[in-house]
Amino acid sequence: ILTAWVMASYFHRMTQAFPYLHFLGERGTGKTTILEILSNLSFNGKHLTKATPSSLIHQVHHHSSTLCIDEFEDYSSKRKSEDDLSRFLNGGYHYKGSYEKRSGSDNVELSTYSPKAFGGTGEIFIDTLKSRAIQIKTLEKPKRIPKDQFIEFDNQIAEDIRLIQLSCFAFGLTNTSTLFDAVSSMPTDIRLPVSNIKLDNRKLQLAKPLLTVTNLVDSHNAKQHILEGLDICWYEEAANQSELLQAIRKILKAFLDEHEPDNNDSVHLKFITKKLLDFDLKQKYEKDYELLRHKGKFNELLEDRFGIQRDTDYAR
C-alpha cells in the first residue's frame, strides 16, 4: 500500500480522490519514521508536527504538497470537528476540495486537494475524516529484531531518495496516457479477497489511485497484495474471521486427507467442534464432524502445520 501510495502521489491530479493514510499506534512504534520516509519519497513531501491551517493550505494550493502530519492526536479531538483544519482535511481528499478565504475585498478560493498522511496515538474522532483514510496500525518491533536507523543526511540514503523521486517523476510523465486509461477503465465491481466485501463508492474512489499503479506494475500480484492490505485496514474483524474460516477448512481437509479414522477419541475435540459450530460450519461439513470425532492425531497436525500446541496457545 505504501509503495503504491508514494508512486500515485506523483499523478494524484489524474484521479478524483486520493486516500489519506492514518498510522495509529503507541509511542515508539515507528510512526514518525514512516512519515519522515514518506515525506522524502512522495511528491513535494512535507513532514510537519505543528502547523497552522493557513500554512497547510498554502502548501497544498501552491505546491500540491504531500502533507505528512505527526502527532495528529492534537488535531483529531471531537472539539475540533468544525474548525478550519477539519474543513480543510474533510474536502482535501477530493479534487474539488477547496477553501475560501477573504483577501482584501474579494473571496479567494484555494485548492485543498493533495495526498496526506497522519500519525498519532489516538483514533480519528471525526467520522467524515475517518472515512477518507486507510488506517494502518503500528506495533513495537520485537526486541530480538534490531532496529535500522533512518538517517536523512546519510549520503547513500540521500542518493537513494533522489533516485526514487526521479523514477516516480519519470513514471508519471512517461505513462500519462496509460494512467488516464487505467483510471477511466477501472472496474466498479471489486471485492476484497479475504472478507469478500464489495468496495462501496467511497472506498472504490480511495482504492483507485493505488490500483492504477498496479496496472503498470506486475498487475496480478501487486493488485492482490494491495487488496489484501486494504481488507485488513478497512475490515480487520471481517477479514480475520474469514481468514480463520479458511484456516479451519484447510485444517479439516488436510486432516481428513492424511489420516484414516480409528477408534480413539479425545476430550479436546469437543472444543474444536464447539469452535466450528460457532462459525456455522457444521451444516456444510457435517460428515467431517463425524470423522473428526474419531481422530486421535489432530493435535499433532495443528502443531506441525500451524505451530499450535494444545497445552499452550491451543488451550486458550
FENMO-V837843 format. One record per residue. OMEGA is omega in degrees with one decimal (none if undefined). NEAR is the number of other ideal C-beta (glycine too) atoms within 10 Angstrom. Layout:
omega->[OMEGA,OMEGA]
near->[NEAR,NEAR]
This chain:
omega->[-176.7,179.2,179.8,-179.3,178.8,-178.7,-177.3,179.9,-178.4,175.4,-175.7,179.4,178.0,-175.1,-178.7,-177.2,179.5,-173.8,169.0,171.2,177.5,178.4,-175.1,178.1,178.9,176.8,179.1,-179.0,170.2,-177.1,-179.0,178.9,178.5,-178.7,177.2,-179.1,179.2,-178.5,177.8,-173.7,-171.9,-177.2,179.0,-173.7,176.2,176.8,-172.9,173.6,177.5,179.8,177.9,176.7,-177.6,179.3,177.3,179.7,178.5,-179.8,-176.8,-174.9,-174.0,-174.1,-174.6,-172.9,167.5,-176.5,176.8,-169.4,-179.4,179.9,-172.8,177.7,177.8,-177.4,-163.8,179.0,-179.1,-175.9,-172.4,-174.9,-177.9,-177.3,-175.9,-177.5,-179.6,177.8,177.5,-177.2,-178.5,-179.4,-170.8,177.2,-172.0,-175.2,177.6,-177.7,-178.4,179.9,-177.2,177.3,-178.8,175.6,-174.7,-179.8,-176.7,170.9,-179.2,179.2,-177.4,179.2,177.7,-173.7,173.9,173.9,-179.7,177.9,-178.0,173.1,-179.4,-180.0,-177.9,178.3,170.1,-175.1,-178.9,-172.4,-178.4,179.2,-179.9,-178.3,-179.5,-171.2,166.7,-177.8,179.4,-177.9,178.6,-178.5,177.8,179.2,177.2,-174.9,-178.4,-178.8,-179.2,178.7,175.0,179.4,172.8,-176.3,-174.0,-174.7,173.2,-173.9,-179.0,178.1,179.4,178.9,177.0,179.1,-179.4,-179.5,178.8,178.4,-179.6,179.7,179.7,174.2,-178.5,179.5,-179.7,-175.7,-175.5,-178.2,-173.5,-176.6,178.6,178.6,176.6,179.5,-178.9,179.3,-175.3,-176.3,-179.5,177.8,-178.6,-179.0,-178.3,177.9,177.8,-167.1,-176.6,-179.0,-177.4,177.8,177.7,179.0,175.6,-173.8,-178.2,-177.0,175.6,176.1,-176.8,-178.6,-171.5,179.3,-178.8,-179.3,176.7,177.3,-176.2,177.8,179.9,176.5,178.5,-163.0,-173.4,-177.1,-178.4,179.7,179.6,-180.0,179.0,-177.2,177.3,178.3,178.3,178.6,-178.7,-177.6,-174.2,-174.0,-173.2,-177.0,179.8,180.0,179.2,179.5,179.3,179.2,178.4,176.6,179.5,179.1,179.1,179.1,179.6,178.3,179.0,-176.9,-179.4,-179.1,-177.1,177.4,-170.3,-172.1,175.5,177.4,172.2,-173.7,-179.0,177.1,-179.1,-179.1,-175.1,179.7,175.6,177.3,177.8,-178.2,179.1,178.9,179.3,177.8,178.8,-179.1,172.6,179.1,-172.3,-177.5,-177.9,-173.5,-175.1,179.0,178.8,179.0,-178.2,178.4,-177.4,-178.5,-176.8,-178.9,-178.4,-173.4,-175.8,179.1,-179.3,179.7,179.8,-177.9,-177.7,-171.8,-173.4,-179.5,-179.3,178.4,-174.3,-174.7,-177.1,-175.7,-175.4,-178.8,179.0,none]
near->[19,18,14,21,24,22,24,26,25,24,23,20,13,18,22,13,20,27,26,24,21,24,27,20,17,11,9,10,18,18,24,18,16,21,25,18,20,23,21,20,21,28,22,18,22,18,19,16,13,10,16,10,18,14,12,24,20,14,18,25,18,11,12,16,22,26,25,26,24,22,18,21,16,13,20,21,12,7,7,14,15,8,11,15,18,17,16,20,27,17,17,25,25,16,16,10,20,17,20,10,13,8,9,6,5,7,9,12,10,17,18,24,22,25,28,26,29,25,28,19,15,12,12,23,14,19,8,13,21,14,14,24,22,21,17,19,13,17,9,11,13,6,7,5,7,7,9,8,8,14,10,12,6,12,8,8,15,13,10,13,16,11,10,15,18,10,11,19,13,11,17,18,10,11,17,11,8,12,22,14,13,19,17,9,9,17,7,9,7,18,12,22,16,21,20,12,18,12,20,8,8,13,20,17,19,22,23,22,25,25,23,25,24,20,17,15,13,10,13,8,10,18,19,13,16,19,20,16,17,26,22,19,18,19,18,14,8,16,21,14,14,19,15,12,15,11,12,16,16,12,19,19,12,13,19,16,7,10,17,8,13,10,6,11,12,16,6,14,18,11,13,21,15,9,12,20,12,9,13,9,18,13,7,9,17,9,9,17,16,10,15,20,15,15,22,14,14,19,18,13,16,19,14,11,13,13,8,16,12,15,7,8,12,16,10,5]
